[in-house]
Amino acid sequence: MKERTLSGAVVLALMMMVGAAGSSRPPNIVVFLADDLGIGDLGCYGNTTINTPNIDRLAAEGVKLTHHLAAAPFCTPSRAAMLTGRYPARYGLVSRTPEVSPVIVHVASKVALPLDEVTLASALASANYTTALVGKWHLGMYCGWLGRSCPGPLNHGFQSFFGIPVTLFMEFRGQHQFWRFPLDETKFQALAVTWVVTAVTLLVAAKNRTVRLSILLTFAFITNFLLFLVWFAFAHVSQNVDCIWSVSPWMHQFLNSMIMKNDVMVESPIQLDGLSQRLAQESREFLEAHASDQNPFFLFHSFPHVHTPMFTAPHRAGVSKHGRYGDNVEEMDESLGVVLDALKQYGLEDNTIVYFTSDQGAHLEAIDSDGQRIGGHNGRFKGGKCQGGSEGGIRVPGIFRWPGHLPRGVTLDTPTSLMDLLPTVLSLAGLPSLPQLVPSAVDKELDGEDISELLTSGMPREAPRIFLHHCGQDIHAVRLVTEDHVYKMYNVKHNWYPGSTQCGWGYDVACYCSGDGNVTDLTHQPELWDLVTDPYEDGQPISAHTQEYRDVVRTLREYLEQWEERVQYAPSQLGSKPYVMWRPWLQPH
């Protein structure tokens, strides 16, 4: 076995040397990351009613992965895992409960990808790549005093950034009330009574002339100012029916709806319609500017689509058969086509590795204010976004293309991960290993694996592989890949609505993977499935009375015990209110 593995590595190394010798420079890297895109939303994965010709062309010209897995069912931890090749629980970029926040909410907060974590961008920058991020970041901004500089991705290897620092929220769309005084809430009733009593007291004092007028006016100004501050706190920065993220919709839009260029804010609020086209043009201009450079480049184009709220440029509105959601998918595909066309126009296509994926599965429950469905589709896979280890929440599209180096039109069913991106890109590009490129990464154990040989030859690794599926820092499911089987063991499973694999309807509704009543604990007798024979989990799990069940469950339980003894997770950042909360002194202006 060792001799064959070594031989394969030598052959691959020779291929990389030949490829490098035959081109003017090392390969460029372009990564496309969609947001909340379901694996069932694309034509190349079986959808026949949403038009995605550019993504379909990418799959036809490259390698399509059908068992590609996100490391988390939420934006922030999944993106961190993809860029670092490591489970986000290792460095605390996960939540404990949905009551705090499963993702980074505020630009001006303390939560961030730790500075000592090494990303694909920092690794490639060490190899003299020119690196750029266009689009969504959502991994923390490190804003300084009064928000004069918020370097965010510039602290993690990206040399330029143009895009949105957090994510898109429904509150970013439309106009929101600033003045609100709901008298049906007790605290506003108390505030009204206090103001009336204060005003009457001042009027009586003024009428009776018991206090000098100048003192009364000063006192009136101070008390009204203090009452205004109390009202503002009640209306905009406290827990009430409108303050989903501990701030009101008006405040949320004011604080977080912005576009940044490098480390400064250049637009607020975001002009949503046309945003996709502006980002595509930014990437196109980057390619034009660096097409003739001696050094290769790494472009990370991170789409805001198809996360809620739904928005499109006028020429894309009403085009799809699936309403606003379909319009968004097709607009995203159009933008991807703009960047792919630029690669071809500037003679970069044959020497550029292109990778496309989504950060997690579709948000099944999402509907708009008019009742229109604005969530995606995960095909026949059960569950969706936010759902821990459910297949629909973590099974995502994955496509690699590198003309002349990777085969065309190949489909691979071998389980792979978004975390495989970093080691795979380094290998395909013929670069040294991560610790050799970045010596400080010597103690950073990667959870992703180099799948370059799988992509080039279709041959999976011979040793078994295990994937962990987390809900925060808890492991809800474990996947064991052997030569003939793909076993999945559930320790925790979701309590879906009867007859469905979701939890109701609403833009802020989801089957969160923790919380009372959301899940069922199966650790006393885990559920075991073989995804080779039952990929959609439509039948019955493997019987607990079989020897197969006992052997596999024992193996996976022993692995989990060893993992917990060996790997110490960092404290949860997203589970800490002091980390997640808005910090006014860091707010960019």
C-alpha positions as CSV (number, residue, x, y, z in Angstrom):
1,M,0.0,0.0,0.0
2,K,2.8,2.5,0.9
3,E,4.6,1.8,-2.3
4,R,1.6,2.5,-4.4
5,T,0.8,5.7,-2.5
6,L,4.4,6.9,-2.9
7,S,4.3,6.0,-6.6
8,G,1.1,8.1,-7.0
9,A,2.7,11.0,-5.3
10,V,5.8,10.9,-7.5
11,V,3.6,10.8,-10.6
12,L,1.6,13.7,-9.4
13,A,4.7,15.7,-8.6
14,L,6.0,15.0,-12.1
15,M,2.7,16.2,-13.6
16,M,2.9,19.4,-11.6
17,M,6.5,20.0,-12.8
18,V,5.6,19.4,-16.4
19,G,2.6,21.7,-16.0
20,A,4.7,24.4,-14.4
21,A,7.3,24.1,-17.1
22,G,4.7,24.4,-19.9
23,S,3.2,27.7,-18.6
24,S,4.5,31.2,-18.1
25,R,3.8,31.2,-14.4
26,P,2.2,29.0,-11.6
27,P,-1.5,28.5,-11.9
28,N,-3.9,31.3,-10.8
29,I,-6.6,30.4,-8.3
30,V,-10.2,31.6,-8.5
31,V,-12.7,30.5,-5.8
32,F,-16.4,31.1,-6.1
33,L,-18.5,30.7,-3.0
34,A,-22.3,31.0,-3.0
35,D,-24.3,31.7,0.1
36,D,-27.2,29.4,1.1
37,L,-27.3,27.7,-2.3
38,G,-29.0,24.3,-2.3
39,I,-27.5,21.4,-4.1
40,G,-30.9,21.0,-5.8
41,D,-30.8,24.5,-7.3
42,L,-28.4,23.8,-10.2
43,G,-28.9,22.3,-13.6
44,C,-25.8,20.2,-13.4
45,Y,-27.1,18.6,-10.2
46,G,-30.5,17.8,-11.6
47,N,-32.6,20.9,-11.5
48,T,-34.6,21.3,-14.8
49,T,-36.4,24.6,-14.0
50,I,-33.7,27.1,-12.9
51,N,-31.3,28.1,-15.6
52,T,-27.6,28.0,-14.6
53,P,-25.7,27.7,-17.9
54,N,-22.4,29.1,-16.6
55,I,-22.2,26.8,-13.6
56,D,-23.3,23.9,-15.7
57,R,-20.6,24.7,-18.2
58,L,-18.0,24.8,-15.4
59,A,-19.1,21.3,-14.4
60,A,-19.0,20.0,-18.0
61,E,-15.4,21.3,-18.3
62,G,-14.2,20.0,-15.0
63,V,-14.8,17.6,-12.1
64,K,-18.2,17.6,-10.3
65,L,-18.3,16.3,-6.7
66,T,-21.7,14.9,-5.6
67,H,-20.7,14.1,-2.0
68,H,-19.2,17.4,-1.1
69,L,-19.6,18.5,2.5
70,A,-19.6,21.8,4.5
71,A,-18.0,21.7,7.9
72,A,-21.0,23.6,9.5
73,P,-24.6,24.5,8.6
74,F,-24.0,28.2,9.2
75,C,-22.2,30.9,7.2
76,T,-19.5,32.1,9.6
77,P,-18.1,28.7,10.8
78,S,-18.4,27.1,7.4
79,R,-16.5,29.9,5.7
80,A,-13.8,29.8,8.3
81,A,-13.4,26.1,7.9
82,M,-13.1,26.4,4.1
83,L,-10.4,29.0,4.3
84,T,-8.4,27.3,7.2
85,G,-8.9,23.6,6.4
86,R,-9.8,23.2,10.1
87,Y,-13.0,22.6,12.1
88,P,-14.2,26.0,13.4
89,A,-14.8,24.5,16.9
90,R,-11.0,24.3,17.2
91,Y,-10.7,28.1,17.4
92,G,-14.1,28.9,18.9
93,L,-15.8,30.4,15.8
94,V,-19.0,28.6,16.7
95,S,-22.0,29.2,18.9
96,R,-23.4,27.2,21.8
97,T,-27.1,28.1,21.5
98,P,-29.2,29.9,18.9
99,E,-30.3,32.3,21.7
100,V,-27.0,34.2,21.3
101,S,-26.0,34.1,17.7
102,P,-24.9,31.3,15.3
103,V,-23.0,33.8,13.1
104,I,-21.3,37.2,13.3
105,V,-24.0,39.9,13.4
106,H,-22.2,43.2,13.9
107,V,-19.3,44.8,12.0
108,A,-18.3,46.4,15.3
109,S,-18.0,43.3,17.5
110,K,-15.2,41.3,19.0
111,V,-15.9,38.0,17.3
112,A,-13.4,37.2,14.5
113,L,-11.3,34.5,13.0
114,P,-8.3,34.4,15.3
115,L,-5.2,36.1,13.9
116,D,-3.0,33.0,14.5
117,E,-5.2,30.9,12.1
118,V,-3.6,30.4,8.7
119,T,-5.9,30.9,5.7
120,L,-5.6,29.8,2.0
121,A,-5.0,33.5,1.3
122,S,-2.1,33.9,3.7
123,A,-0.6,30.7,2.5
124,L,-0.8,31.8,-1.2
125,A,0.5,35.3,-0.3
126,S,3.5,33.6,1.2
127,A,4.0,32.0,-2.2
128,N,4.1,35.4,-3.9
129,Y,0.4,35.3,-5.0
130,T,-1.5,38.5,-5.4
131,T,-4.6,38.0,-3.3
132,A,-8.1,39.7,-3.4
133,L,-11.5,39.2,-1.9
134,V,-14.6,40.5,-3.7
135,G,-17.9,40.0,-1.9
136,K,-18.9,38.7,1.4
137,W,-16.4,38.2,4.3
138,H,-18.3,37.5,7.5
139,L,-15.3,36.4,9.6
140,G,-14.8,39.5,11.8
141,M,-13.4,43.0,11.0
142,Y,-11.0,43.9,13.8
143,C,-12.2,47.5,13.8
144,G,-10.0,50.0,15.6
145,W,-11.0,53.0,17.8
146,L,-14.0,54.8,16.3
147,G,-13.9,52.4,13.3
148,R,-11.2,54.4,11.5
149,S,-9.8,51.2,10.2
150,C,-11.5,47.8,9.9
151,P,-8.9,45.5,8.2
152,G,-10.9,42.3,8.5
153,P,-9.7,40.0,5.6
154,L,-6.5,42.2,5.2
155,N,-5.4,40.6,8.4
156,H,-5.7,37.1,6.9
157,G,-3.7,37.3,3.7
158,F,-5.9,39.2,1.4
159,Q,-4.1,42.3,-0.1
160,S,-7.3,43.9,-1.3
161,F,-11.0,43.7,-0.3
162,F,-14.2,45.1,-1.8
163,G,-17.5,43.9,-0.4
164,I,-19.7,43.4,2.5
165,P,-18.1,42.9,6.0
166,V,-20.8,40.7,7.5
167,T,-23.7,39.2,5.6
168,L,-27.0,40.3,4.2
169,F,-30.0,40.6,6.6
170,M,-33.6,41.1,5.8
171,E,-33.4,44.4,7.7
172,F,-31.0,45.8,5.0
173,R,-34.0,46.1,2.6
174,G,-36.5,48.9,2.7
175,Q,-37.1,51.8,5.1
176,H,-37.5,51.2,8.9
177,Q,-39.0,53.4,11.6
178,F,-36.8,55.5,13.8
179,W,-39.5,57.0,16.0
180,R,-41.5,54.2,17.7
181,F,-43.3,54.2,21.0
182,P,-45.4,51.0,21.4
183,L,-47.5,51.7,24.4
184,D,-48.6,48.0,24.6
185,E,-45.1,47.3,26.1
186,T,-44.7,47.8,29.8
187,K,-41.3,49.5,29.7
188,F,-42.7,52.1,27.2
189,Q,-45.7,52.7,29.5
190,A,-43.4,53.3,32.4
191,L,-41.3,55.7,30.3
192,A,-44.4,57.6,29.2
193,V,-45.5,57.9,32.9
194,T,-42.1,59.1,33.9
195,W,-42.0,61.8,31.2
196,V,-45.5,63.0,32.0
197,V,-44.7,63.2,35.8
198,T,-41.5,65.1,35.1
199,A,-43.2,67.5,32.7
200,V,-46.0,68.2,35.1
201,T,-43.5,68.7,38.0
202,L,-41.5,71.2,35.9
203,L,-44.7,73.1,34.9
204,V,-45.9,73.4,38.5
205,A,-42.5,74.6,39.6
206,A,-42.4,77.2,36.8
207,K,-45.9,78.4,37.6
208,N,-45.2,78.7,41.3
209,R,-41.8,80.2,40.6
210,T,-40.2,78.1,43.3
211,V,-37.1,77.7,41.2
212,R,-35.3,80.1,38.9
213,L,-36.3,79.8,35.2
214,S,-32.8,79.2,34.1
215,I,-32.4,76.2,36.5
216,L,-35.8,74.9,35.3
217,L,-34.8,75.1,31.7
218,T,-31.5,73.4,32.4
219,F,-33.2,70.6,34.4
220,A,-35.8,70.2,31.7
221,F,-33.1,69.8,29.0
222,I,-31.1,67.3,31.0
223,T,-34.1,65.2,32.0
224,N,-35.5,65.1,28.5
225,F,-32.1,64.2,27.1
226,L,-31.8,61.4,29.6
227,L,-35.3,60.2,28.9
228,F,-34.5,60.3,25.2
229,L,-31.4,58.0,25.8
230,V,-33.6,55.6,27.8
231,W,-36.2,55.7,24.9
232,F,-33.5,55.1,22.4
233,A,-32.2,52.1,24.3
234,F,-35.7,50.7,24.7
235,A,-36.6,51.2,21.0
236,H,-33.3,50.3,19.3
237,V,-30.8,48.5,21.5
238,S,-32.7,46.3,23.9
239,Q,-34.7,43.1,23.7
240,N,-38.2,43.7,22.2
241,V,-40.3,42.2,19.5
242,D,-38.5,44.0,16.7
243,C,-34.9,43.7,18.0
244,I,-34.1,40.2,16.7
245,W,-30.3,40.8,16.9
246,S,-30.5,43.0,20.1
247,V,-30.9,46.0,17.8
248,S,-33.9,47.4,16.0
249,P,-34.3,47.0,12.2
250,W,-33.4,50.7,11.7
251,M,-30.3,50.3,13.9
252,H,-29.3,47.1,12.2
253,Q,-29.4,48.7,8.8
254,F,-27.6,51.8,10.0
255,L,-24.8,49.8,11.8
256,N,-24.2,46.9,9.4
257,S,-25.5,47.5,5.9
258,M,-22.3,48.8,4.2
259,I,-19.7,48.1,1.6
260,M,-16.0,48.4,2.4
261,K,-13.0,49.0,0.2
262,N,-10.0,47.6,1.9
263,D,-10.4,48.8,5.5
264,V,-12.8,51.7,5.2
265,M,-16.5,52.0,4.6
266,V,-17.4,53.5,1.1
267,E,-21.2,53.0,1.0
268,S,-24.0,52.8,3.5
269,P,-26.6,51.5,3.3
270,I,-25.9,49.0,0.6
271,Q,-27.6,49.7,-2.7
272,L,-28.8,46.1,-3.2
273,D,-30.2,46.1,-6.7
274,G,-27.2,45.9,-9.0
275,L,-24.8,44.7,-6.2
276,S,-24.2,41.4,-8.0
277,Q,-23.1,43.2,-11.2
278,R,-20.9,45.6,-9.3
279,L,-19.1,42.8,-7.6
280,A,-18.7,40.9,-10.9
281,Q,-17.2,44.1,-12.5
282,E,-14.8,44.4,-9.5
283,S,-13.5,40.9,-10.1
284,R,-13.3,41.5,-13.8
285,E,-11.2,44.6,-13.3
286,F,-8.9,42.7,-10.9
287,L,-8.3,40.0,-13.6
288,E,-7.6,42.7,-16.2
289,A,-5.2,44.5,-13.9
290,H,-3.2,41.3,-13.1
291,A,-3.5,39.3,-16.3
292,S,0.1,40.1,-17.4
293,D,1.7,40.1,-13.9
294,Q,4.7,37.9,-13.4
295,N,3.2,36.6,-10.1
296,P,0.0,34.5,-10.1
297,F,-3.1,35.6,-8.3
298,F,-5.8,34.3,-6.0
299,L,-9.2,35.8,-6.4
300,F,-11.9,34.8,-3.9
301,H,-15.3,35.9,-5.3
302,S,-17.8,35.4,-2.5
303,F,-21.4,36.0,-3.7
304,P,-24.0,37.7,-1.5
305,H,-26.5,35.6,-3.3
306,V,-28.7,33.6,-2.6
307,H,-29.0,34.7,1.0
308,T,-32.1,36.7,2.0
309,P,-33.2,39.3,1.3
310,M,-33.9,38.7,-2.4
311,F,-32.8,41.4,-4.8
312,T,-31.9,41.6,-8.5
313,A,-31.0,44.1,-11.1
314,P,-34.1,45.2,-13.2
315,H,-33.1,43.0,-16.2
316,R,-33.1,39.9,-14.0
317,A,-36.4,40.5,-12.1
318,G,-39.2,38.2,-13.0
319,V,-37.2,36.0,-15.4
320,S,-37.1,32.8,-13.4
321,K,-39.9,30.2,-13.1
322,H,-39.2,30.2,-9.3
323,G,-40.0,33.8,-8.4
324,R,-37.5,36.0,-6.6
325,Y,-35.4,33.0,-5.4
326,G,-35.0,31.7,-8.9
327,D,-34.1,35.2,-10.2
328,N,-31.4,35.4,-7.5
329,V,-29.9,32.0,-8.5
330,E,-29.9,33.0,-12.2
331,E,-28.4,36.4,-11.5
332,M,-25.6,34.7,-9.5
333,D,-24.9,32.4,-12.4
334,E,-24.8,35.4,-14.8
335,S,-22.2,37.1,-12.5
336,L,-20.1,33.9,-12.4
337,G,-20.2,33.9,-16.2
338,V,-18.9,37.4,-16.3
339,V,-15.8,36.4,-14.4
340,L,-15.3,33.2,-16.4
341,D,-15.6,35.2,-19.6
342,A,-12.9,37.6,-18.3
343,L,-10.6,34.7,-17.6
344,K,-11.0,33.6,-21.3
345,Q,-10.8,37.1,-22.7
346,Y,-7.5,37.8,-20.9
347,G,-5.9,34.5,-21.8
348,L,-6.0,33.1,-18.2
349,E,-8.4,30.3,-18.6
350,D,-5.9,27.4,-19.2
351,N,-3.7,28.4,-16.3
352,T,-6.3,29.0,-13.7
353,I,-7.7,26.5,-11.2
354,V,-11.4,27.4,-10.6
355,Y,-13.4,26.1,-7.7
356,F,-17.1,26.6,-7.1
357,T,-19.2,25.7,-4.0
358,S,-21.7,26.9,-1.4
359,D,-21.2,27.5,2.3
360,Q,-24.0,25.3,3.4
361,G,-27.3,23.9,2.2
362,A,-30.5,25.8,1.4
363,H,-32.6,27.7,4.0
364,L,-35.8,25.6,3.6
365,E,-38.1,27.7,5.8
366,A,-37.4,31.1,4.3
367,I,-40.4,33.1,3.0
368,D,-40.8,36.8,2.2
369,S,-43.3,39.2,3.7
370,D,-45.8,38.5,0.9
371,G,-45.6,34.8,1.5
372,Q,-43.4,34.0,-1.5
373,R,-40.9,31.2,-0.9
374,I,-37.4,32.6,-0.9
375,G,-35.4,29.6,0.2
376,G,-33.6,27.0,-1.9
377,H,-33.8,23.3,-2.6
378,N,-31.6,20.5,-1.4
379,G,-33.0,17.9,-3.8
380,R,-33.9,14.7,-2.0
381,F,-31.5,15.2,0.9
382,K,-33.3,15.7,4.2
383,G,-33.0,18.9,6.2
384,G,-31.3,22.2,5.5
385,K,-29.4,25.2,6.8
386,C,-28.9,25.4,10.6
387,Q,-29.6,21.7,11.1
388,G,-26.3,20.3,12.5
389,G,-25.6,17.0,10.8
390,S,-28.6,16.6,8.6
391,E,-27.6,15.8,5.0
392,G,-29.5,18.7,3.4
393,G,-27.7,21.3,5.6
394,I,-24.2,20.2,4.8
395,R,-24.3,18.5,1.3
396,V,-23.3,21.2,-1.2
397,P,-22.2,21.5,-4.8
398,G,-18.5,21.3,-5.5
399,I,-16.8,21.8,-8.9
400,F,-13.1,22.0,-9.8
401,R,-11.8,23.0,-13.3
402,W,-8.3,23.3,-14.6
403,P,-8.1,22.7,-18.4
404,G,-5.4,20.3,-19.4
405,H,-4.7,19.2,-15.8
406,L,-8.0,18.0,-14.5
407,P,-10.3,15.7,-16.6
408,R,-13.4,17.1,-18.3
409,G,-17.0,16.2,-17.5
410,V,-16.2,13.8,-14.7
411,T,-18.5,13.1,-11.7
412,L,-17.1,11.8,-8.5
413,D,-19.2,10.3,-5.6
414,T,-16.3,10.0,-3.1
415,P,-17.0,12.1,0.1
416,T,-15.0,15.3,0.2
417,S,-15.1,18.5,2.2
418,L,-14.8,22.2,1.8
419,M,-11.9,21.9,4.2
420,D,-10.0,20.0,1.5
421,L,-9.6,23.2,-0.5
422,L,-6.4,24.5,1.1
423,P,-4.2,21.4,1.0
424,T,-5.6,20.5,-2.5
425,V,-4.9,23.9,-4.0
426,L,-1.3,23.9,-2.6
427,S,-0.8,20.4,-4.1
428,L,-2.3,21.2,-7.5
429,A,-0.3,24.4,-7.8
430,G,2.9,22.5,-7.0
431,L,3.5,24.6,-3.9
432,P,5.2,23.4,-0.7
433,S,3.1,22.1,2.2
434,L,1.4,24.6,4.6
435,P,4.1,24.5,7.4
436,Q,6.8,25.0,4.8
437,L,5.0,28.1,3.4
438,V,3.9,29.4,6.8
439,P,6.2,28.2,9.5
440,S,3.8,29.3,12.2
441,A,1.3,26.8,10.9
442,V,3.4,23.9,12.1
443,D,1.1,23.3,15.1
444,K,-2.1,23.8,13.1
445,E,-3.4,20.3,12.4
446,L,-5.5,20.3,9.2
447,D,-8.8,18.5,9.1
448,G,-9.1,18.8,5.3
449,E,-7.1,16.5,3.1
450,D,-5.3,16.8,-0.2
451,I,-7.7,15.4,-2.8
452,S,-5.6,16.3,-5.9
453,E,-5.0,12.7,-6.8
454,L,-8.8,12.0,-6.6
455,L,-9.4,14.9,-8.9
456,T,-6.7,14.0,-11.4
457,S,-7.2,10.2,-11.5
458,G,-10.5,9.5,-9.8
459,M,-8.7,7.3,-7.3
460,P,-9.7,7.9,-3.6
461,R,-7.3,7.4,-0.8
462,E,-7.1,3.8,0.4
463,A,-7.3,4.4,4.2
464,P,-10.7,5.0,5.7
465,R,-11.7,8.7,6.3
466,I,-13.9,10.1,9.1
467,F,-15.9,13.3,9.0
468,L,-17.3,15.0,12.1
469,H,-20.5,17.0,11.8
470,H,-20.9,19.6,14.6
471,C,-23.6,21.7,16.1
472,G,-21.4,24.3,17.7
473,Q,-18.9,22.3,19.7
474,D,-21.2,19.3,20.0
475,I,-20.7,16.4,17.5
476,H,-24.1,15.4,16.2
477,A,-23.1,12.9,13.5
478,V,-20.0,11.1,12.3
479,R,-19.4,9.8,8.7
480,L,-17.1,6.8,8.1
481,V,-15.9,6.3,4.5
482,T,-14.5,2.8,3.7
483,E,-13.8,1.1,0.4
484,D,-17.4,-0.1,0.0
485,H,-19.5,1.9,2.4
486,V,-20.2,5.4,3.6
487,Y,-21.6,5.0,7.1
488,K,-23.3,7.9,8.9
489,M,-23.9,7.7,12.7
490,Y,-26.4,10.1,14.3
491,N,-25.8,10.9,18.0
492,V,-28.4,13.7,17.8
493,K,-31.2,14.2,15.3
494,H,-33.6,17.0,14.5
495,N,-37.3,17.1,15.4
496,W,-38.8,18.2,12.2
497,Y,-42.4,19.2,11.7
498,P,-44.5,16.0,10.9
499,G,-44.4,15.1,7.3
500,S,-41.5,17.5,6.5
501,T,-37.8,18.0,7.1
502,Q,-38.1,21.6,8.2
503,C,-39.5,23.7,11.1
504,G,-42.3,26.0,9.8
505,W,-42.0,29.1,7.6
506,G,-40.4,32.5,8.0
507,Y,-37.3,34.4,7.0
508,D,-35.9,34.0,10.5
509,V,-37.3,30.5,11.1
510,A,-35.0,27.5,11.0
511,C,-34.5,24.1,12.6
512,Y,-31.7,25.2,14.9
513,C,-29.4,22.4,15.9
514,S,-29.6,23.1,19.6
515,G,-32.2,24.2,22.1
516,D,-35.1,22.6,24.0
517,G,-37.4,20.5,21.8
518,N,-35.3,21.0,18.6
519,V,-33.4,17.8,18.7
520,T,-33.5,14.2,20.1
521,D,-30.5,12.7,21.9
522,L,-29.6,9.3,20.4
523,T,-26.3,8.8,22.1
524,H,-27.7,5.8,24.1
525,Q,-28.4,4.0,20.8
526,P,-27.2,6.0,17.7
527,E,-28.9,5.7,14.3
528,L,-26.7,4.2,11.7
529,W,-27.2,4.6,7.9
530,D,-25.2,3.4,4.9
531,L,-25.4,6.2,2.4
532,V,-24.1,4.0,-0.4
533,T,-27.3,1.9,-0.4
534,D,-29.6,4.6,0.9
535,P,-28.2,8.0,0.0
536,Y,-31.4,9.9,0.9
537,E,-32.1,8.1,4.1
538,D,-35.5,7.1,2.8
539,G,-35.7,3.6,4.2
540,Q,-34.8,2.3,7.6
541,P,-31.5,2.7,9.5
542,I,-29.3,-0.4,10.0
543,S,-30.7,-2.5,12.7
544,A,-29.0,-2.3,16.1
545,H,-29.3,-6.0,16.4
546,T,-26.8,-6.7,13.5
547,Q,-23.1,-7.3,13.8
548,E,-22.5,-4.6,11.2
549,Y,-24.2,-2.1,13.5
550,R,-22.2,-3.1,16.5
551,D,-18.9,-3.1,14.7
552,V,-19.3,0.3,13.1
553,V,-20.8,2.0,16.1
554,R,-18.1,0.6,18.3
555,T,-15.4,1.9,15.9
556,L,-16.9,5.4,15.7
557,R,-17.5,5.7,19.5
558,E,-13.8,4.7,20.1
559,Y,-12.8,7.4,17.5
560,L,-14.9,10.0,19.2
561,E,-13.4,9.1,22.6
562,Q,-9.9,9.5,21.2
563,W,-10.8,12.7,19.5
564,E,-12.1,14.3,22.6
565,E,-9.0,13.2,24.6
566,R,-6.6,14.6,21.9
567,V,-8.3,17.8,20.6
568,Q,-9.2,20.6,22.9
569,Y,-11.7,23.1,21.5
570,A,-11.3,26.8,22.2
571,P,-14.0,28.7,24.1
572,S,-17.0,29.6,22.0
573,Q,-16.8,33.1,20.7
574,L,-20.3,33.2,19.2
575,G,-21.7,31.7,22.5
576,S,-20.5,34.7,24.4
577,K,-22.7,37.9,24.5
578,P,-19.7,40.2,25.4
579,Y,-18.0,39.0,22.1
580,V,-21.2,39.1,20.0
581,M,-22.6,42.4,21.2
582,W,-22.3,45.7,19.3
583,R,-19.4,47.9,20.4
584,P,-20.2,51.6,19.7
585,W,-16.6,52.7,20.0
586,L,-15.6,50.4,17.1
587,Q,-18.3,51.4,14.7
588,P,-17.0,52.5,11.3
589,H,-18.2,55.9,9.9
